[in-house]
Amino acid sequence: MLLIAICGLLIAVCGEPVAAPPSETGNQKLAVAVSPAGSNVAAVAFSPTGNGWEASSSGVVTPFGGGVSYGSVSEPLNKPIVGMASTFDGGGYWLVASDGGIFAFGDAVFYGSEGGHPLNKPIVGVAATSDGRGYWLVASDGGIFAFGDAVFYGSEGGRPLNKPIVGMAATSNGKGYWLVASDGGIFAFGDAVFYGSEGGRLLNKPIVGMASAGGGGYWMVAADGGIFSFGDAIFYGSEGGQPLADPIVGMIPTVGGFGYSLISQDGLSYPFGDAAQGGVNPEASGSCAAPGTSGLQGSISEGVASSLEADVNTLVAQQAPGNQNGLWIGGDPVYWRSSSGPGLAAAAVAALTGNATMQYDAVQTFNTLIEDHQQPNGSFTAVPGTANPQSPDIDTMFFVTNLGMALWALRSQLSAEQVAFWSDAITGGADYLIAIGDLTWYSNGNIVIGNALAMELAYCASGESQYQTDYEAALSFAIAPPQSLWPGFGLTYTTVPTEPNGSDGAAYFAESGGGAPGFDASYTQVQLDQLCRLYLVTDSPDILRLIQLLFNQEWPLVNTSDWTLDASNGTRHPQSDFYVGFTTPALELLAVFGGRNDLSGYLDSHVESIESFYEGATTDWSSGAQYGYGDEAATLVLLGL
């Protein structure tokens, strides 16, 4: 799994310059100013919520990437600041001085320090525990000092070192840590695994810090911007061999771990991977991609639209006498939200073709469901008195994502009053999910991805930047929740990719039916459906990378002769011989937008199977198929906008 935040970037430039291996250098990127020139940056930190900071040696803190300053050191310092770490929620940070003094700001709690105590060697950095309720300090001789709930797992204090320690990084569950020396030597303690080092090799410049890529790897960064990757940490490029005005002092992985930024002493940022692509990264401003930026092959989307139009007309004709459009036959009062599936299908057809009847059906569907199911607190739930209703947060997420996609697609065709009505419903649902803490509660993989989609759609509906921040926080939590609270959940690799776009890797988001979290093929398909819609509204390379990984996890289980997915023995479907239709639009999305030429030969057959499945669902009814009209069939149409 990927660790989103670096829990303490530790900075010191020590040792003599020596020569570096060329394979870890090159790919120079344009530097971006993140603080005033001459700011003398000494430490940086970044949280999973999208907040970033850099601190000068005198303790002046400057936020960047959406961060908020919670304060700076105002009193004179006995010793300079050398390290910085963020709390998990991004609501605060700690600064540490070389004498071990700790300065806490925001919601960071002071748990103790080494200030005023005699030290054998100076402190060079700090790392926070995964729950933010403690921290470790590390000295240049490898001595470790633990405070709060941080556990001492061992140190190099008192042992001879070839070169001094310059930094440390904690494992994702906080049950171990790595120390790194200026010659690239690595020392692993607790559950931290040794994946390799640069110890004993020639370097052009000394190592100045490291970052964890989760429990499965780490990066080191040198003063000249050289990057060295180990385990499942992927090399995205470096500044090694390029002229720099000031030395690099640290690195920050992006929230998905699909890139990083190198920070120099003069406050410049050198982005690589998705940090340079405007994806989910420390400097992302985020945007809602408007319809018309995709463009699936016309024959595919138009053909599916024609098929869906016929399906919706069939459903409308089957309604009981006197029912308004939108009260679909087969509606289940428990799974009432599934009625929004045909509504979104109608919206997709209307958006692509301008069909006024389909637009009417969509508006009637969603207006009826909003009026019947939205509560004063913004949530959506079953009609009172319904036996065994679903949890309101689950209902809210699934309905808001369909309503949000309908507004995203149809906005230009709707009246201002209708846009406002739907926008208020969407943001009300999003506010409810935020208020009850759903963005940091790992229900299951498909749910946490859906929460991220709900936040992005609230941003698309309202234009309020806070929802974009909430989207980034929800997505980063989905990828790497704190393992001390959610062990085994999050994004799990089965094949670590070597390509930055993830096309040669495989992974899944963990699902649990009450037992241990793990892989469930059926629900991974639901995850793919949510990610495909998220890609539609973001055009994010990070989301496309996740789709690549999850699709590759599923693909070996797909029978292309009948388009079934072997979903046997999953964590939520433990039965053997369990098969479901492979109806996700991820195949089409990757074939057209993901560079997957290996999938292009399957397009016609797969699209035909999806059309056949949903045509059959007009009479062979289920709540899952009903919802699928929106998150699968409609997505194929929306990809053509």
N, C-alpha and C positions, 0 to 999 in steps of 0.2 A: 504493500500500500504506500501511497504517497503521503508524506507529511507536508502540509501546506505552509506552515509557518516555520521560520527559523527562530528558535526560541532563545536566541542570544547570539548575535554575530560578534565574534571576539577578535579584536584587532590589535596587532603589534607587529612591527617590522623588525625582525631579528635575523642574525646570521649573515654569512658572506654570500655574495652573488656568485652563482655557478651556472653551467649550461643546462638547457632544457630540451626534452624530447619534442621534436617538431609535430608529432601527431596530435598533440593537445593544444596547438596554437592556431592562430589565423582567424578568418571570418570576421574582420573588424566591422564594428557597427558604429553608426553616428552617435556621438555622445549627446545626451540631453541634460540640460541644467535642471537640477532638482532643488538647489538651494543657492543663495548668493555666492558668487565666486569669492574665494578666499575665506570660506567659512571654517576651514580646518576641521573637516569631518573626521571624527575619531571612532564612531560607532553607529551602527544602523540596526533597525529592527522592523519587523513586518508581521502583522497578525492575519489570521484567516478571514477576518471580516473586511479586509481591504484597507486597513489603516497602515500607514508607513511613517517612519520617523528616521531622522538622522540627528546625531548629537555631536557637538564640538567637544574638544578636550576640556573646555571650561564649563561644560554642562548646558550650553544653549541648545534647545531642541527645536528642530524645524520639521513640520509635518509635510508629507507629500503623498500623492496617489490617493487623495480623499481622506487622509488622516487629519485628526484634530489634535492640536497641541494641548496637553494637560498640564503644562508647566515646564519650567526650566530651573536649574539650580541658581538661586539668587545670592547665596552667601559665598564668600571666598573659599576656595578648595585647598585642602592640604596637599592633595595629589590630583593629577589630571584624570578625567573620565577615560576609561579604556574599553567599556563594554556596555551593552544595552539589551534588554529583553522585553517582550510584550506579554501582557496577559492574554489568555486565550480569546476572550471576547473583544479584544481590541480596545477596551475601555481604559487602558492605562499602561504604564511601563515602569521599569526599573532602570536606573543608571548605576554603574559601579565604578569606583575610582581605584587607582592602582594600590591604594592602602587598604582596600576592602570595604570602604565606606559605601553604603547603599542609600540611594535617593529614590523614593517611591512617589509616583504621580498617578492621578486618576483613580481607578479602582484597584491599582496595584497596592498590596498590603506590605508593610515593612515587617519582615519576619526575623530580622537580626542582621548583623554585619560583622566584619572583621576590623572595622575602623577603630583605631586606638589600640589594637592588639599587635604584639610583635609578630612579624612574618619573616620566614626564611627568604622568601622571594616575593616580588610584587604580584598582585592580582592582574590577570590579563583578560578576563572576561567573565560573563555570567550566562547561564541558561536556565530557563523556567521549566517547571514540571508541566505535564500535559494538561492538568486542571488549573494551572495558574495559582496554586496555593503553596508554592514553595519555589526555591531556586538553589542552584549550585554556583559557587564561585570557584574559579580555577586559577592557580598561580603558575608562574613560568617554570617552576620546578616540578609541576604536575600535581601539586597538592590540591586537594578538593575540600571544600567547606560547604556543608549542607544545612539548609534552613527551611523552616516550615515543614511541608510533607515530603520534601526532597530526601531521598534515602542515600546514604553513603554506600557505594558499591565497590570502592577501592580507589587507589590513586597511584601516581608515580612519585609522590613525595618521598624524599630520602633515597631514591634510586638514581644511579648515574644516567644522564641523558646525553646523547650526542649533540643535540640542539635544544633550546628551550621550547616549552609548550607555548603556543600562541592562540589557541582557541579550543572550543569544545562544542558538541551538539548532542542533544538528548534524543533517545529513540521515541517513536510515536506514542508509546504507552507510558513513557516516563520511568521505565524500569531498568534503564541503563543509559550509558553515554559513551561517546568517543572523545578522546583528546587528540589534538594534532600538534606536531612540533614544526618548527620553521623549516626543517629539512624534509617535511612530508611524512614523517613517521606517524603511525596511528597506534593508539592504545585503546583497547575496548574493555568495558567493564559492564557488569550486570548482564542484561540480555542483548547488549550491543554486539553485533557480529563483525569480525574482522574480514573485510572484503578486499584488502590490499592496501598498499601505501606507496609513497615515493621515497621512503627512507632508503638511503644508500645509493640513490640515483642523482645525477648532476642536474641542477636547476639553474636557470638564468637568474632568477630572483627568489627570495625565500617565500614560503607559504605564509599567508597572513590570517587565514581563517578557513572555516569549513561550514557546510550546511548539510543537513540530513535530507535524503530523498525518501524518508520513511524508514521502516525497519529493514529495508532491502538494499540500502546503498547510501552513498554520500559523495559530495563534491568537495574538492579543495580548491582554493584560489590563491594565486601568488601575487606579489606586489606589482608585477608587470602585466597582470590580467590573464596569465595563463590559467587554464582550468584543467583539472584532473578528475575524472569520474570513475567510480568504482561501484560494483554491484549493479543494481538496476537504475542507478543515476545515469541519465543520458547526456552525452556531450552535445551541446547546441552551438558551440563556437566560443571564441575567446578573444582577448586583446593581446595575447602573447605575440611578441615580435613586432608590435605596432608602437609608434612613438606616443608617449603619454606625457602630458604636462606635469601631472602629479601621480604618485603611486596609487594603486588600488588598495582600499582598506577593508573591503568586505564584499559579500554577495548576498542577494536576496532571491530565493526561488519564487516563481509566480504561484498563485493560489492553487493551481492544478498540478504544479510540479513539471509543467511542460516547457519551461524556460526559466531564465533568471536574468537579473540585472547585476552588473558589477558597479560598485560605487567607489569613486576615487576621492582622495583627500580634499580636492577642491570642490566637491559636491556634484560632480558630473556622474550621470548614469549611462552605462553601456549595456543596452538590452540585447538579449539573444532568445531564440525560440519564440514562444508566444509573447514574451515581453516586448519583442520587436514587431509583433503582428497586430497589436491592439486587442488581444484576447483578454482573458481574465488574468490580470497581472497587476503589480503594484501601482502602475500608472494608468490603469484603464479608466476611461471616462464612461465607456459603455454607450450603446445606442440601440434603438429599436429599428431594425431593418424594415423598410416599407415594402409592401407587396410590389412585385415587379422587378426585384433584384435577383430572382432565381432563374426560372425559365427551363423547366423540364421539357424534354422533347415533346413538341406539340401533339403528336399523334397519341402519345400515352395519356396525357392529362385530359385532352378532349374526349378520348374514347372512354376513360373512366367517368368523366363528367356526364356523358350521355347515358352510361349505364346507371350511375347514381341518380340521375334525374328520373329515370324509369322506376327505380326502387322507391324513391320518395313518393312519386305519384301513386305507386301501389299501396304504400303505407297510408297515405292520405285517404285513398278510396276505401280502405278497410276500417276506417274509424267508425265508432258507433254513431248512430244518428244524433245530431245536435251537438256533437263535440266540436270545439274549435280546432283549427289546425294546430298541431303541437301536442295534442293529447293522444299519443300514438298507441295503437292497439298493441297489447302485450306488455304494457307498462307495469312494472312491479312497484308497489308502494314503498317497499324497502329500498330497492335500487332505482328510485325515481329519477336519479341523476342521469341514468342511461338514456332517458328520453331526449337528452340534449344531443345524443349522437346523431340521429337523423336530422336534427335541427342544424348542426354544424355541417352535415353533408349538403343540406339545402343551401346554406350560406356559401359553401365552397363553389357549388355549381353556379350560384348567382354571381359570385365574384369573378369567375372565369368567363361566363357567357352573357351576363347581364339579364338573365332570365327573371322577369318580374314575379312570376308565380313562386319560384324558388325563394326569392327574397322575402316574399310575404310569408311563406311557410316558416322560414328561419326566424323572422321577427315574432310571429305568433308563438312559436315554440318557446323561445327564450323569455319573452315577456310574461307568458303564462307561468313558466317555472319560477321566475324571479318573484312574481306576485304571490305565488302559492308557498314558496319555500324559504325566502330570505327572512331572517329574524332581526329584531332591533339591534343586536350586537354585531350584525354584519354576516353572521354565519348562515349557511344553507343546510337545512335538515329536512327529514321526513315530516309529513303532516302529523301534528299531534294526535296520538291515539294509535299510530301505526305500530303493530307488534314487531318487536326486535329490530328497531331501526339501526342504521349504521351510525358510527361515531360522527358527530357534526364536523370535526376537522377533516375527516376523510371525504365526506360528502362535499364539503366546501371546496377542497382542492380539486376534486374531479369535475365539479360543475364550473368553477371559475376558469379552469383551463380551457374548457370547451367554449364558454361564453367569451373569454378573452380572444381565442382564435377567431371566433365569428366576427367580433368587432375589428380585429386586425385586418381581416379579409374584406369586410363590407363597409368600412368606415366612410369611404368616399361616396357610397351610394345611399347613406342613411341621412335622415334629417338631423339637425343639431340637437333637437330634443331627444331623439332616439339615441344618439351617441352619448349624450349626457346621462340618460337613464342607465344604459349598459355600463358606462364608465363608473358611475357611482356604485353599482352592484359589484363590479369587479374589485374596486379599491376597498369597499366594505368587507368583502370576503378576505382580501389580502391582509387588511388591518386585523381581522379576527385571528388569522393564522399567526401573525406576528405577536399579538397580545397574549395568546395562550402558550407561547414558546415553542411552536411547532417547527420553527426553522432550526432549532438545536435539539430536536427529539427524533431519534432514528427509528421511525416506525418500521420501515422496510425500504429497500432500494428504490422501488418504483414510486413510493410516496415522497421521499426526500427530493427526488428529481422533479416530481410534479410540483412540490412546493417552490422550487427554484423557478420553474416555468410560470407559476402563478405570480411570483414577484415581478418577473420580466414583463408579463402581460399587463400587470398593474402599472408598470412604468410606461408601456406602450399606450395604455388608455389615458393616463393622466399627465405624463411628461414630468412627474415629480421625481427628482433625482434620488430621494431617499429609497424609493423602490428599486432603483438600480443597485444601490448599495446593499439592500436586502437580498437582491438576486445573487450578487457575488458572494455574500455571506452564506446563503442557503446552498449554493453550488459547492462552495469550498467545504462546507460541513458534510454534504453528501459524499464528496470524494474522500475526505479524511476526517471523520469525527474523532474526538479524543479517545484513544484506545483505553485509557484508564476508566472511562465511563461506558464505552461501546466497543468492547473487545471483539475483534473479528468482523465488525461492520465496516462499510465503506467500499471503495474501489479496490478490488483484489486482482492482481495479475496472475494468470496461469502461464503466459508467455510474455516475457519482458521484451518490448519492441526495441529495435535498433534504429528504426526510421523515426524521425521526429513527428511525422504525421500519424504514427501508430499503426500503419497499414500491415506491418508484419508481427504485431503483438496480439494478445488476447487477454480479456479481463471481464469482470462482471461486478455489479454492485450486490452486496450480500443481501439475502432474503432469509427470514426466519419464520417458521410456522409455530414458534414456541420453543424450539430446541436451539441447537447451535446454529449460528448464521453460516451461510454458504451459498452455493450455486443452485439456482432453480431455473431451468431452461424456459419454462412457461412464463415466469415473471420477468426474466431477462428480456423476453420479447416485449413485454409491457414497458420496460425501461427504454428499449430502443424506440418504441413509438413516441414516448415522451421526449426523448432526445431529438428525434427527427423534427418534431414541432418546435423545439427550442432552437434548432439550427435555422428553421425557417425565419424566425423572428429576430435572430441575432447575427446570422452569417458568420458565426465565430469559428475560427479554426480549432479552438479547444473543444468545442462541442462536436465538430466533425471528427476529431481524433477519438473522442469517446465512442462515437458511433462505430468507427473502424474497429476499435478494441472489442466492443460487445458483439458486433456482427461476427467477427472472427471466432469468438467463443461459441457462437451458435452454429455457424456454418457446417462444421463436421457432423452435426446432429440432424441435418436437413436432408430429406429424401426429395430430390428434384424431379422425380418421376410423378409424384402425387402431391408435392409441396406440403409434406407433413414434417413436423419437428418432433424428434424423440425427446420428450420431457420427463422421462422416467427417472425415478430415484432422486428427485430434487429435494431441497430442504423444505419446500412447501407442498410438493407433490411427491411423497415418498413411494408411491406405488410403482411397480414395474409395469412395462407395456402401456405406458401412458403417452399418448400422441395427441398433438394439437396441430391445427393448420398453421403453416408458416406464412402469415399474412402481413407481416410488417413491411412498411414502405422503405425500410432501411436499404434493401437491395437496390431499388431504383435510385435512391439518393446517392449512394456510393458509386453506382455505375456512371452517373452523370456528373456529379460534383466532387466525388472523392478520388478520381483518377483510377478507378478499379476496372480496367479493361477486361479483367478475368471474369467479370460479372455481366458484361454487356450481352453475351449470348443467351442469357437467361431471362432478359427483360420481357419479351412477348409472352412466354409461357407463364411467368410469375404474375404478370398483370392480369392475364386471362383467368388465372386461378383465384385472384382476389375478387375480380368482377363476379365470377361464378359463385364464390362463397357468399358474398353479400346479396346477390340476387336470391340465393336460396334462403338467406336469413329473413326475407320478407314473410315467409311462411313457416320456416323452421326456427322459431323465435327463441332467443335467450337474452338476458340482460347484458351479458358480455358482448354478444354480437351487436346488440342495439347500440351500446357505447362505441363499439368498433367502427360503426359508420362514420364517426367523427374523428377518432384518433388514428385510423388506418386508411380507409378508403378516401376520406376527405383530404387527408394529407397528400395523397397522390395527385389530387386535383390542384391543391394549393401550391404544390411544387411547380406547377405550370404558370403561375402568375408572374 
